[in-house]
Amino acid sequence: MFFVIFFAVIGALFVACFIIEALWSPLQLLLSYLTPYFLPMEEQSLKKKYGSWAAITGSTDGIGKEYAMELAQRGLNIVLISRNEEKLNNVAREIEKQYSVKTKIIVADFSAGFEVYRHIEEQLKDIPLGILVNNVGVQYEYPTWLSELPQTKVWEIINVNVGAVTSMTRMVLPGMLERGRGAIVNISSGSELQPLPLMAVYAASKAYVRSLTLAVREEAAANGVHVQHVSPLFLATKMNAFSSRLLGGGALVPDARTYARHAVATLGRVRHTTGYWLHGLQYFAIKTSPEWMRIKIGMHLNKSFRNEYLQNSRAEAR
């Protein structure tokens, strides 16, 4: 009888811990919004808390650009890092005109390999960076079997999605540790939660981002550096251009501006978030389902997106 009760208690504790962990993201997201209303003295500007400069990789489009806009709105000077100089200049002018902050652009192609980081480090050496947003990433053109994915694309995804977040974090972390403050925001993806057929390399790269972020967070926490893990689900951005359904957006598929407005509001308040409350609820539903089911659902969705893309491509070719 003792063993029956013992294992029943252990089982109940296990289930409770699992549910709490799965619910943690939407609960933290809710807390980040409610805290300023009930504990206004806890509110502190990002500029005062971390420093006056923020750098964003992949900052000329989508989430990266809107993160830059949101941080500039909060009074931070902005370093824009991306590969298209014309777009960088356009975004820099837009930020300076709208928010009256300083900007700096760094032209960098993250798919070029290790040498690009020497260039970035040289450009950043005199800037006491308070916030780094590791946003740059590469997605499949459309859902594709690994056996058909070009080797060049495989290595582009690995170089950018794995190499950039690792090298940029390693680059700025010593300065933040020395100053005793700073924030690193690593943009991952909900695809980190399970293997994802037809986007196998992309999902694996995001699982890496999650693992790296959680490890570095523990390393840096005692020295005043906040490391945030952000896991968005579907967004209406160019990275999902293979599906007109996703580009059309909706309540569950916010555009980049809506998403960034919600996500930046969580910075400094929570360590892990989906960045958007409805994504938090979806994240909970995903985490509480068996992995085999998630893989099957992912396969079904990606086959659907693949067929949509191929049908549209054939129609346009006629």
Secondary structure, DSSP 8 states (H G I E B T S, - for coil): -HHHHHHHHHHHHHHHHHHHHHHHHHHHHHHHHHHHHH-GGG---HHHHH-SEEEEES-SSHHHHHHHHHHHHTT-EEEEEES-HHHHHHHHHHHHHHH---EEEEE--GGG-THHHHHHHHHHTT--EEEEEE------SS---GGGS-HHHHHHHIIIIIIIHHHHHHHHHHHHHHHT-EEEEEE--GGGGS--TTSHHHHHHHHHHHHHHHHHHHHHGGGTEEEEEE-----BSGGGTT-HHHHT--SSS-BHHHHHHHHHTTTTT-SEE-SSHHHHHHHHHHHTS-HHHHHHHHHHHHHHHHHHHHHHHHHHH-
